[in-house]
Amino acid sequence: MKTRSNIKQTEKTGQNSASCYTIVPSPVDNLTLVADDTALTGLHFAGHGQPSAAGRGWTRNDRHPVLREAAKQLREYFAGKRAEFTIPLRLAGTPFQEKVWRQIALIPHGETISYGELAKRAGSPRAIRAAGTSTGRNPVAVIIPCHRVMGKNGDLCGFGGGLDRKRRLLAIEKPGAMKR
């Protein structure tokens, strides 16, 4: 998945250029996409605990090239015509969170793993809860497909966008759902 190689570290200050946003309709509700000048920095589900764009000082820009490309790739994904994302990402997280997000990005389309397996792949097999917490802090759900991480016995649990959205995302990725 090309997304995994496009994760960039934020500057030490945590400050990037001004953020722009757009709102994209999807089968799992409206998505707010956020970008700096060169990379996607956030994907938020409508009405799911995120402050308003205005409250964060973001500027709406439906013509921003990163946001337009992200919106295009998301439309393709939801239409069953895309399994991988190639959007440049700039994510702010701890070194462990970034390890976890990189491992999530490696989970193939249509497959799932447990939080325990995720912790193991991130190099900390006993840090299952920390891997779960890091998964919940993924700033670009869907793009980094945290909906593919399941409970110990394949149980549906723990998704920042809500379990109904997780079910719908997994259904989009069922084998045979891809349209060529």
C-alpha positions as a Python dict, from the first residue, in 0.01 Angstrom:
ca = {
    (1, 'M'): (0, 0, 0),
    (2, 'K'): (162, 321, -107),
    (3, 'T'): (10, 513, 182),
    (4, 'R'): (255, 350, 420),
    (5, 'S'): (552, 514, 249),
    (6, 'N'): (382, 855, 238),
    (7, 'I'): (358, 906, 615),
    (8, 'K'): (573, 1207, 699),
    (9, 'Q'): (684, 1327, 1040),
    (10, 'T'): (554, 1666, 1147),
    (11, 'E'): (801, 1932, 1242),
    (12, 'K'): (924, 1924, 1602),
    (13, 'T'): (705, 2224, 1685),
    (14, 'G'): (397, 2041, 1563),
    (15, 'Q'): (312, 2347, 1354),
    (16, 'N'): (259, 2326, 981),
    (17, 'S'): (123, 2579, 737),
    (18, 'A'): (-242, 2677, 770),
    (19, 'S'): (-489, 2394, 740),
    (20, 'C'): (-757, 2377, 477),
    (21, 'Y'): (-1057, 2147, 475),
    (22, 'T'): (-1333, 2015, 257),
    (23, 'I'): (-1637, 1801, 328),
    (24, 'V'): (-1690, 1484, 126),
    (25, 'P'): (-2015, 1285, 127),
    (26, 'S'): (-1969, 911, 170),
    (27, 'P'): (-2173, 599, 250),
    (28, 'V'): (-2054, 626, 612),
    (29, 'D'): (-2162, 994, 654),
    (30, 'N'): (-1992, 1317, 560),
    (31, 'L'): (-1614, 1315, 598),
    (32, 'T'): (-1413, 1627, 680),
    (33, 'L'): (-1074, 1610, 512),
    (34, 'V'): (-796, 1837, 639),
    (35, 'A'): (-463, 1919, 471),
    (36, 'D'): (-167, 2149, 503),
    (37, 'D'): (7, 2277, 189),
    (38, 'T'): (137, 1937, 76),
    (39, 'A'): (-25, 1651, 268),
    (40, 'L'): (-345, 1519, 420),
    (41, 'T'): (-338, 1566, 798),
    (42, 'G'): (-685, 1452, 905),
    (43, 'L'): (-1004, 1269, 815),
    (44, 'H'): (-1294, 1316, 1056),
    (45, 'F'): (-1640, 1157, 1063),
    (46, 'A'): (-1931, 1403, 1083),
    (47, 'G'): (-2066, 1457, 1432),
    (48, 'H'): (-1817, 1231, 1599),
    (49, 'G'): (-1653, 1438, 1869),
    (50, 'Q'): (-1450, 1669, 1647),
    (51, 'P'): (-1469, 2046, 1698),
    (52, 'S'): (-1599, 2246, 1405),
    (53, 'A'): (-1359, 2349, 1133),
    (54, 'A'): (-1421, 2714, 1215),
    (55, 'G'): (-1339, 2643, 1579),
    (56, 'R'): (-1003, 2506, 1475),
    (57, 'G'): (-921, 2797, 1245),
    (58, 'W'): (-934, 2587, 928),
    (59, 'T'): (-1025, 2747, 596),
    (60, 'R'): (-1262, 2571, 358),
    (61, 'N'): (-1095, 2511, 23),
    (62, 'D'): (-1269, 2265, -206),
    (63, 'R'): (-1006, 2329, -475),
    (64, 'H'): (-700, 2240, -264),
    (65, 'P'): (-506, 1982, -472),
    (66, 'V'): (-438, 1739, -186),
    (67, 'L'): (-800, 1754, -71),
    (68, 'R'): (-930, 1708, -426),
    (69, 'E'): (-710, 1402, -478),
    (70, 'A'): (-807, 1258, -140),
    (71, 'A'): (-1176, 1310, -219),
    (72, 'K'): (-1132, 1142, -559),
    (73, 'Q'): (-954, 840, -410),
    (74, 'L'): (-1216, 808, -134),
    (75, 'R'): (-1499, 814, -392),
    (76, 'E'): (-1319, 537, -582),
    (77, 'Y'): (-1273, 337, -261),
    (78, 'F'): (-1640, 366, -166),
    (79, 'A'): (-1741, 271, -521),
    (80, 'G'): (-1534, -49, -488),
    (81, 'K'): (-1279, 65, -746),
    (82, 'R'): (-979, 133, -519),
    (83, 'A'): (-808, -85, -260),
    (84, 'E'): (-506, 136, -183),
    (85, 'F'): (-453, 507, -125),
    (86, 'T'): (-160, 707, -260),
    (87, 'I'): (-226, 1034, -81),
    (88, 'P'): (70, 1207, 88),
    (89, 'L'): (15, 1211, 465),
    (90, 'R'): (161, 1420, 747),
    (91, 'L'): (57, 1272, 1080),
    (92, 'A'): (136, 1397, 1429),
    (93, 'G'): (191, 1117, 1678),
    (94, 'T'): (434, 959, 1916),
    (95, 'P'): (697, 723, 1774),
    (96, 'F'): (490, 425, 1895),
    (97, 'Q'): (169, 562, 1740),
    (98, 'E'): (348, 610, 1410),
    (99, 'K'): (477, 249, 1424),
    (100, 'V'): (122, 128, 1486),
    (101, 'W'): (-20, 341, 1204),
    (102, 'R'): (245, 209, 964),
    (103, 'Q'): (150, -147, 1054),
    (104, 'I'): (-220, -74, 1008),
    (105, 'A'): (-143, 67, 663),
    (106, 'L'): (10, -271, 573),
    (107, 'I'): (-310, -469, 643),
    (108, 'P'): (-436, -577, 300),
    (109, 'H'): (-775, -465, 172),
    (110, 'G'): (-1043, -711, 279),
    (111, 'E'): (-837, -864, 562),
    (112, 'T'): (-840, -804, 937),
    (113, 'I'): (-601, -861, 1227),
    (114, 'S'): (-640, -850, 1605),
    (115, 'Y'): (-508, -580, 1835),
    (116, 'G'): (-268, -840, 1974),
    (117, 'E'): (-131, -912, 1629),
    (118, 'L'): (-103, -539, 1563),
    (119, 'A'): (100, -490, 1883),
    (120, 'K'): (328, -776, 1779),
    (121, 'R'): (378, -630, 1430),
    (122, 'A'): (457, -290, 1585),
    (123, 'G'): (738, -456, 1783),
    (124, 'S'): (569, -455, 2125),
    (125, 'P'): (374, -781, 2162),
    (126, 'R'): (271, -707, 2522),
    (127, 'A'): (147, -353, 2445),
    (128, 'I'): (-197, -459, 2321),
    (129, 'R'): (-384, -179, 2498),
    (130, 'A'): (-131, 80, 2382),
    (131, 'A'): (-175, -48, 2026),
    (132, 'G'): (-551, -12, 2069),
    (133, 'T'): (-516, 340, 2204),
    (134, 'S'): (-285, 432, 1915),
    (135, 'T'): (-535, 285, 1669),
    (136, 'G'): (-805, 507, 1819),
    (137, 'R'): (-583, 812, 1768),
    (138, 'N'): (-533, 745, 1398),
    (139, 'P'): (-597, 1088, 1244),
    (140, 'V'): (-687, 952, 898),
    (141, 'A'): (-927, 662, 949),
    (142, 'V'): (-1020, 484, 625),
    (143, 'I'): (-695, 603, 457),
    (144, 'I'): (-500, 421, 729),
    (145, 'P'): (-759, 145, 766),
    (146, 'C'): (-798, 107, 1142),
    (147, 'H'): (-1140, -50, 1078),
    (148, 'R'): (-942, -365, 983),
    (149, 'V'): (-828, -416, 1344),
    (150, 'M'): (-1055, -644, 1546),
    (151, 'G'): (-1088, -784, 1897),
    (152, 'K'): (-914, -1097, 2021),
    (153, 'N'): (-1150, -1350, 1862),
    (154, 'G'): (-1244, -1144, 1559),
    (155, 'D'): (-1497, -947, 1765),
    (156, 'L'): (-1610, -615, 1627),
    (157, 'C'): (-1488, -356, 1876),
    (158, 'G'): (-1317, -24, 1917),
    (159, 'F'): (-1359, 216, 1628),
    (160, 'G'): (-1340, 594, 1669),
    (161, 'G'): (-1609, 642, 1406),
    (162, 'G'): (-1849, 403, 1579),
    (163, 'L'): (-1915, 34, 1527),
    (164, 'D'): (-2186, 91, 1264),
    (165, 'R'): (-1934, 273, 1044),
    (166, 'K'): (-1679, -1, 1107),
    (167, 'R'): (-1932, -264, 991),
    (168, 'R'): (-2008, -63, 677),
    (169, 'L'): (-1639, -15, 593),
    (170, 'L'): (-1570, -387, 636),
    (171, 'A'): (-1872, -468, 415),
    (172, 'I'): (-1730, -244, 140),
    (173, 'E'): (-1413, -455, 151),
    (174, 'K'): (-1575, -800, 147),
    (175, 'P'): (-1417, -1035, -106),
    (176, 'G'): (-1585, -989, -441),
    (177, 'A'): (-1693, -632, -361),
    (178, 'M'): (-1418, -476, -575),
    (179, 'K'): (-1544, -346, -909),
    (180, 'R'): (-1284, -331, -1181),
}
